[in-house]
Each structure stands twice: as C-alpha cells, then as structure tokens.
Amino acid sequence: MIYPTRAAVVAAAAGAPVALLIAVLLPSRWYAGLAWPVAVLILTLIDAFSGARRGSARLEAIPSVCVGATVDATISVVLGDGTPPPSAEIAVATGPLLAVEDDGRLRIALKNGRGAALLPLTAVRRGLGRIDRLWLRWRGPFGLAWKQREMPLDASFPIIPDIRPVRERGAQIFQRHALQGLIAQIDRGDGADFDALVEFRSGMDRRAIDWKQSARHVKLHAKEYRTERNNQIVFAVDAGRQMTEPVAGLPRVDRAVSAMLLTAWVALKLGDRIALHSFDSRPRIASGLISGTTSFAELQRLAAGIDYSGEETNYTFALTTLATQLNRRSMIVLFTEFTDLTTAEFLVRAAARIVKTHLLLIVVLREEEAEAIADSAPQSADDVTRAVTAAALLKDRRIVMTRLRHLGVHLIESEHDKVSERLVEGYIDLKRRNLL
C-alpha cells in the first residue's frame, strides 16, 4: 500500500492560497495555479517508486510471561531493493490479554536497511497471548510517500500465573521466619503426634507428664511429641464475577493465585500436602493432594487453568462438594470477595458447616478504593453521596467479618501488594500453634 505522508498533504495544501491569488489576479491564466499541487503530486509519485521497495519484519518468539509482568518483544526489520530510509515504523495488533503503549506503534532506527527494537507488552490476564498482525511502513527518499506492508503473524505465547513472588521472595520469607530452625526445634516436644516417652527434665511442660509410666518407673516420665508434617492444605479459589474485578490493574483472582502459589511452595517445603480447588457457580477444578517440591510445577499448571468467570459464586455448592472429598481434618484456605450482605450470608452459612470439621482460613483484599472515598474530604454533593455509600459498604463488610470470626473462622484482610506475605505469616502462625 502506498499513500502520501503528512508532509505531502501540507505541501499540496500550501499551494492553495497561491492558486487562489493567481485565479483572482490573472483569471485568464488560472491553470497556472495548479502548477504547485501538480508538482507535489509528481514528486510524491517519484518518491513512491524510488528508494526501498520491499520490506519485512519478524517477531522473535516469546516463551512465556507471568500475568501482570511486562516482557520486551524483539522486532527485527529488513528493507531492500533500493536506498533504505534512516528509520521505519511498525504497529502490532494484540489480543485482549495484552496491553501495549502508544497503540502498539514503534519507530525503529535502521542502518543499511536493517534494525531492531523492543516493544513492551504487558500481560493483563492469564491465558494465551496473541499478536495477530504487524504493519510495517517506511518513507521514500523525499519523505512524501508512505510504503506500507501488512503481515499476518499469528504469534502466541502462554500467560501463566505470577510466580515471581516464589522466585524472588520465597527464600527471603523462609529466612525471615527462620522456618528451618523453627521446625527443627518443634519437631520434638511441641507437636501433635506422640514420639517417645522420656525422663522429665526441667523446663518441660508439666501437662506432658505420664503419671502411670512415672509410677511404674518410680521416676517422672513425660510424653514427647513431634510435629505432624503431612497436614492437608486445600486452596479454594473463588473465580466468580466479583473476583474478576481489577485491583491496581490486576484481577483479584490473579492476586489470589500468586499468593496461593507462594504459600503452597512454603507448605510443600515443610512437608505438607497440597490440593487446589476452583469454583464459581459450581466447582471447576478439583485436584488431588500432592506433596514434595517437585510437584510444584503440577500445581502451577493447574493454577494456570483457573479461568475468569462472569457467574455469581455459589458457596454452598462449592464448599459442600469440597468437604465431601476430604476424609480427614484439613486446612481450607478460601480466597474470595463479598460486597453485599446477600452473598455474604451464603458464605457465612457455608463456613458454619465447614468449621465444625476443618480449619477454615478466608483471605480477602482490602477495599482500598472504598476506604479512600470514605476518608476523603467531600468537595461536592456527589462526593458526600459516594462517601456515605462507601461507608455503608465498609460497615456491612465489617459485620460479615465479625460474624465469621465468631464462628471460629480465621480471617486475613490484606492490601493487594502484601497479601502473599500476610498469607504465609498466617499459615506459619497456625502451624506453630498446632491448629492444623
């Protein structure tokens, strides 16, 4: 495709006042006023058929990218058959899972007709990122004509759950809480499973004294326990409509998946068994229990299959189905969100049945936007209405959370950028207190 540049259009338009002046002063020579635009047209045609005539662009393959991350796609350009211009421009058409700056447009500097540039691509949601088409255009020697090519690419790459917290902060969190030293200390003496009968020593818990054995040996003997290392941790991720709403540019469900992966990695390191469940109006993913850090890749693959849903969450169906699949006491970590009392009522009823048998930990993100609206000083009547509505929503939220705590549910309400660390801290605290 060949079409004029902005410079050609401006140059042709600049001759209009001259043509009008000639037509007014010399009516018999009116055709002389067409000399300028005709000259610009001829120069544009010459420009279109001179210089580089062929061009191609290539996008280097992208292996994968984490949701919320930005990856630089390398685009190479080659122009031939003539004198190449000093630069060229490209534009790409991406799918809805990717975001690009300047509508995907990029200028590439050329040297001897060759050049390359980096195009930042931001993954906004999980799935299969696609780059369907690429447009390449360059100017002629006079800068009056664009030469453009459209090339289908059909390039795709997977957008996987964000495991950067596992890579970057997993070891730091592990070291911060001194997990290795902690487990070594509580492996014997403060656990839940009976390990051995030892002679009572100063500093031991007197409640551990076995009076029958002490009477038999005529010495004080105490029971020593070890920590149970194969606890069952079930991560239940709500993928319903409310969890697809974005928080700071990322859907809530993606932030929940990132926190789940980090906590699961820590739990696998500590010898616990992990299972993943996802649901909206009905259960979607129900995995078996896995153990060992070598199984983390399988958990990551399952987490990548958690889809975005526009359906309302059915807590009763999902949690009842989950409870029937568990044959022993487990810790259920539920990632969810509730904004109205009707939905929250179903959550409270389902939680009341779960806590009778299992340990339930619910993780929600703070409503930072509503808190900011409620705390800001109003400037108009609309601001007052918004502040009152936000305060009412926050009040209902606090009532629901208080009811859940009274039922024995453990709750974590965290900022979006601290939810991973807060969840790991909550898990370690429950494990330290032997509540699992």
C-alpha positions in Angstrom: 0.0 0.0 0.0 1.3 3.5 -0.9 -0.2 6.7 0.4 1.0 10.3 0.9 2.7 11.4 4.1 1.6 14.4 6.2 4.4 16.4 4.6 3.0 15.8 1.1 -0.6 16.8 2.2 0.7 20.0 3.9 2.9 20.9 0.9 -0.1 20.4 -1.5 -2.3 22.4 0.7 0.3 25.2 0.9 -0.2 25.8 -2.9 -3.9 26.5 -2.5 -3.5 30.2 -1.5 -1.1 30.8 -4.4 -3.6 29.2 -6.9 -6.4 31.3 -5.4 -4.3 34.5 -5.8 -3.5 33.7 -9.4 -7.1 33.0 -10.2 -8.2 36.4 -8.8 -5.4 38.5 -10.3 -5.0 36.6 -13.6 -8.3 34.9 -14.5 -7.2 34.0 -18.0 -4.1 32.2 -16.5 -6.0 30.3 -13.7 -4.4 27.0 -14.8 -1.0 28.3 -13.7 -2.2 28.0 -10.1 -2.3 24.2 -10.5 1.5 24.0 -11.1 2.4 23.7 -7.5 0.0 20.9 -6.4 0.8 19.0 -9.7 4.5 19.3 -8.9 3.9 18.0 -5.4 1.9 15.1 -6.9 4.6 14.2 -9.4 7.3 14.3 -6.7 5.1 12.1 -4.5 4.7 9.5 -7.3 8.5 9.6 -7.9 9.1 9.2 -4.2 6.7 6.2 -4.1 8.6 4.3 -6.7 12.1 5.1 -5.6 14.1 4.0 -2.6 13.5 0.7 -0.8 10.6 -1.2 -2.4 10.5 -4.3 -0.2 10.3 -4.7 3.5 9.8 -7.4 6.1 9.5 -7.7 9.8 10.0 -10.6 12.2 8.9 -11.1 15.8 11.1 -13.2 18.0 9.3 -16.0 19.9 8.3 -15.3 23.5 8.4 -18.4 25.7 6.0 -17.3 28.4 5.2 -14.3 30.7 3.7 -14.0 34.1 0.4 -12.2 34.4 1.0 -8.5 35.4 4.6 -8.6 34.1 6.0 -6.7 31.2 8.0 -8.5 28.6 10.1 -6.9 25.8 9.2 -8.4 22.4 12.1 -8.0 19.9 11.0 -6.9 16.4 13.5 -7.0 13.5 13.1 -5.1 10.3 14.8 -5.6 6.9 14.3 -3.2 3.9 15.8 -4.0 0.5 15.8 -3.2 -3.3 16.9 0.4 -3.2 18.3 3.1 -0.9 16.8 2.4 2.6 15.5 5.2 4.8 17.0 6.0 8.1 14.0 4.7 10.1 10.8 2.7 9.8 7.6 2.4 11.8 5.7 -0.6 13.0 2.4 -1.3 14.6 1.1 -4.5 16.1 -2.4 -5.9 16.8 -2.6 -7.7 20.1 -5.3 -9.7 21.7 -7.3 -8.5 24.7 -5.0 -10.2 27.2 -2.1 -7.9 26.3 -1.7 -4.1 26.7 0.8 -2.0 24.7 1.8 1.6 24.8 1.0 4.1 22.0 -1.4 1.6 20.4 1.4 -0.8 19.7 3.3 1.7 17.5 7.1 1.9 17.5 9.8 3.7 15.5 12.9 1.6 14.5 16.2 3.2 13.5 17.8 1.5 10.5 21.4 1.0 9.5 21.9 -0.3 5.9 18.3 -1.2 5.8 18.3 -3.3 9.0 17.3 -2.6 12.5 15.6 -4.0 15.7 13.7 -2.6 18.6 12.0 -3.7 21.8 8.2 -3.5 22.1 7.0 -3.7 25.8 4.0 -6.0 26.2 2.1 -6.1 29.5 0.1 -9.2 30.3 -3.1 -8.1 32.0 -4.8 -11.5 32.3 -3.9 -15.2 32.1 -4.5 -17.2 29.0 -2.9 -17.4 25.6 -1.5 -14.0 24.5 -1.7 -13.4 20.7 -0.1 -11.0 18.3 -2.2 -11.4 15.2 -0.9 -8.8 12.7 2.0 -6.5 12.2 2.1 -3.4 9.9 5.4 -2.0 8.6 5.8 1.3 6.8 8.7 3.5 5.7 9.1 6.8 3.7 10.6 7.4 0.3 13.7 9.5 -0.2 11.8 12.8 -0.3 9.6 11.9 2.7 6.4 12.4 0.6 5.1 8.9 0.3 4.5 6.1 2.8 5.1 2.5 1.7 3.2 0.1 4.0 3.0 -3.7 4.3 0.6 -5.8 6.4 1.9 -9.1 7.6 -0.1 -11.8 9.5 2.0 -13.2 12.4 -0.3 -15.5 14.4 2.3 -15.4 17.2 1.1 -16.7 20.6 2.6 -17.5 24.0 1.2 -18.6 27.3 0.5 -16.1 30.1 1.0 -18.1 33.3 0.2 -17.3 36.9 2.6 -14.9 38.6 5.3 -17.0 40.3 7.7 -14.1 40.7 7.0 -13.9 44.5 8.0 -17.6 44.7 11.3 -16.9 42.9 12.1 -13.5 44.5 10.6 -13.6 47.9 10.1 -17.2 48.8 13.7 -17.6 50.1 13.5 -14.3 51.9 10.3 -15.1 53.7 11.6 -18.5 54.5 14.7 -17.0 56.1 12.8 -14.2 57.8 10.6 -16.6 59.8 13.5 -18.9 60.4 11.4 -21.8 59.3 14.2 -24.3 59.2 15.3 -23.5 62.7 11.7 -23.4 63.9 10.8 -26.8 62.6 14.0 -28.3 64.0 13.1 -27.0 67.4 9.4 -28.1 67.4 9.9 -31.4 65.7 10.2 -32.9 69.1 8.3 -31.8 72.2 5.7 -29.4 70.9 4.0 -31.3 68.1 0.8 -33.2 67.8 1.9 -36.8 67.2 3.3 -39.0 70.1 7.0 -39.7 69.5 8.7 -41.1 72.7 8.5 -41.4 76.4 11.4 -39.6 78.0 12.5 -38.7 81.5 11.1 -35.5 82.7 13.5 -32.6 82.6 13.4 -29.1 84.0 11.6 -26.8 81.5 9.3 -29.4 80.1 5.6 -28.9 80.1 4.1 -30.5 83.2 1.0 -31.4 81.3 3.0 -33.9 79.3 3.8 -36.0 82.4 2.6 -39.6 82.0 1.6 -40.4 85.6 1.1 -44.1 85.0 4.5 -44.6 83.5 6.1 -42.4 86.2 4.6 -44.6 88.9 5.8 -47.7 87.1 9.4 -46.4 86.8 9.4 -44.6 90.1 10.6 -41.5 88.2 8.8 -38.7 86.4 8.4 -39.5 82.7 6.8 -37.3 80.1 5.4 -37.8 76.6 7.4 -36.2 73.8 5.6 -35.3 70.6 6.7 -34.5 67.1 5.2 -32.1 64.6 2.9 -33.7 62.1 4.4 -32.9 58.7 1.7 -34.2 56.3 -1.1 -31.8 57.0 -3.6 -31.3 54.3 -3.8 -27.8 52.9 -6.6 -27.1 50.4 -6.6 -23.9 48.5 -10.1 -22.9 47.3 -10.0 -20.1 44.8 -13.3 -18.2 44.1 -13.2 -17.3 40.4 -16.7 -15.8 40.3 -17.7 -12.4 39.0 -16.5 -10.3 41.9 -13.1 -11.9 41.9 -12.5 -10.8 38.2 -12.7 -7.1 39.2 -9.3 -5.4 38.9 -7.3 -4.1 41.8 -4.4 -1.9 40.8 -4.5 -3.2 37.3 -4.8 -6.9 38.0 -7.9 -9.0 38.7 -8.4 -10.2 42.3 -8.2 -13.8 41.2 -4.7 -13.3 39.8 -3.5 -11.8 43.0 -5.1 -14.7 44.9 -3.4 -17.2 42.6 0.0 -15.6 43.2 -0.4 -15.7 47.0 -1.6 -19.3 46.8 1.5 -20.3 44.8 3.9 -18.7 47.3 2.1 -20.3 50.3 1.9 -23.6 48.6 5.6 -23.6 47.9 6.4 -22.9 51.5 3.9 -25.7 52.6 5.5 -28.2 50.3 8.9 -27.3 51.6 7.6 -28.1 55.1 6.2 -31.5 54.1 2.5 -30.7 54.0 0.2 -32.0 51.2 -1.5 -29.5 48.9 -4.7 -29.6 46.9 -6.3 -26.9 44.6 -10.0 -26.2 44.1 -11.5 -23.5 41.9 -15.2 -22.6 41.6 -17.7 -20.0 40.6 -21.4 -21.1 40.3 -20.1 -24.7 40.5 -16.7 -26.4 41.1 -14.4 -26.1 38.1 -11.1 -27.6 39.2 -10.7 -30.3 41.9 -7.2 -31.7 42.1 -5.9 -34.5 44.3 -3.4 -34.0 47.1 0.3 -33.6 46.1 3.4 -33.4 48.2 7.1 -32.6 47.7 8.6 -29.5 46.0 8.9 -31.5 42.7 5.1 -31.3 42.5 5.1 -27.5 42.4 5.2 -27.5 38.6 2.0 -29.5 38.5 0.3 -27.1 40.9 1.4 -24.2 38.7 -0.1 -25.9 35.6 -3.4 -26.4 37.5 -3.4 -22.8 38.6 -3.0 -21.6 35.0 -6.3 -23.3 34.2 -8.3 -21.1 36.6 -10.5 -19.2 34.2 -12.2 -15.8 34.6 -15.9 -16.1 35.1 -18.9 -13.7 35.0 -21.1 -16.0 37.1 -22.1 -15.5 40.7 -20.3 -17.6 43.3 -22.2 -20.5 44.8 -20.5 -21.0 48.2 -22.9 -23.7 49.4 -22.4 -26.0 46.3 -18.6 -25.4 46.2 -17.8 -25.9 49.8 -20.2 -28.8 50.4 -18.6 -30.6 47.4 -15.2 -29.9 48.8 -16.0 -31.1 52.2 -17.3 -34.4 50.9 -13.9 -35.1 49.2 -11.9 -34.6 52.4 -11.5 -37.7 54.6 -9.6 -36.1 57.4 -9.3 -32.7 59.1 -7.7 -30.2 56.7 -6.9 -26.6 56.5 -9.0 -24.9 53.8 -7.7 -21.5 52.5 -10.5 -19.7 50.8 -9.8 -16.8 48.5 -13.0 -14.8 47.9 -14.6 -11.4 47.9 -18.1 -10.2 49.1 -19.7 -6.8 48.6 -23.3 -7.3 49.6 -25.0 -8.9 52.6 -27.0 -11.4 50.5 -23.9 -13.1 49.0 -22.1 -12.9 52.4 -25.0 -14.7 54.1 -24.4 -17.7 51.9 -20.7 -17.6 52.8 -21.4 -17.4 56.5 -23.8 -20.4 56.3 -21.3 -22.5 54.3 -18.5 -21.5 56.7 -20.5 -22.5 59.7 -20.7 -26.1 58.4 -17.1 -26.2 57.4 -15.6 -25.1 60.7 -17.2 -28.0 62.5 -14.7 -30.4 60.9 -12.0 -28.4 59.3 -9.8 -25.3 59.9 -11.0 -22.5 57.6 -8.9 -19.5 56.7 -10.5 -16.9 54.5 -8.4 -14.4 52.6 -9.9 -11.1 51.2 -8.3 -8.0 49.8 -8.9 -4.7 51.5 -11.4 -2.3 49.8 -8.7 0.4 49.5 -10.8 2.4 47.0 -13.9 2.4 49.2 -11.7 3.4 52.2 -10.2 6.2 50.3 -13.6 7.5 49.2 -15.0 7.2 52.8 -12.0 9.0 54.3 -11.6 11.8 51.8 -13.0 15.3 52.5 -16.1 15.9 50.2 -16.0 18.8 47.8 -19.5 18.5 46.4 -22.8 16.8 47.0 -21.8 13.9 44.8 -18.7 13.4 47.0 -21.0 13.2 50.0 -23.2 10.6 48.4 -20.2 8.5 47.4 -18.7 8.8 50.9 -21.9 7.7 52.6 -22.3 4.7 50.2 -18.7 3.6 50.7 -19.0 3.9 54.5 -22.2 1.7 54.4 -20.4 -0.9 52.3 -17.5 -1.0 54.6 -19.8 -1.3 57.6 -21.6 -4.3 56.1 -18.2 -5.8 55.3 -17.0 -5.4 58.9 -20.3 -7.0 60.2 -19.8 -10.1 58.0 -16.1 -10.4 59.0 -17.1 -10.2 62.7 -19.7 -12.9 62.2 -17.1 -15.2 60.5 -14.7 -14.7 63.4 -17.3 -15.5 65.9 -17.8 -18.8 64.1 -14.2 -19.7 64.5 -13.0 -18.7 61.0 -9.6 -17.2 60.7 -9.5 -14.1 58.5 -6.8 -12.3 56.6 -7.6 -8.9 55.2 -4.6 -7.5 53.4 -3.5 -4.9 50.9 -3.2 -6.1 47.4 0.6 -5.9 47.4 1.1 -7.6 50.7 -1.4 -10.5 50.5 1.3 -13.1 49.7 3.4 -12.3 52.7 0.4 -12.0 55.0 -0.9 -15.4 54.0 2.5 -17.1 54.6 2.6 -15.5 58.0 -0.9 -16.7 58.8 -0.1 -20.2 57.7 3.1 -20.4 59.7 1.3 -19.0 62.8 -1.4 -21.6 62.6 1.2 -24.3 62.1 3.2 -23.0 65.1 0.1 -23.1 67.3 -0.6 -26.7 66.1 -4.1 -25.8 65.0 -3.8 -27.9 61.8 
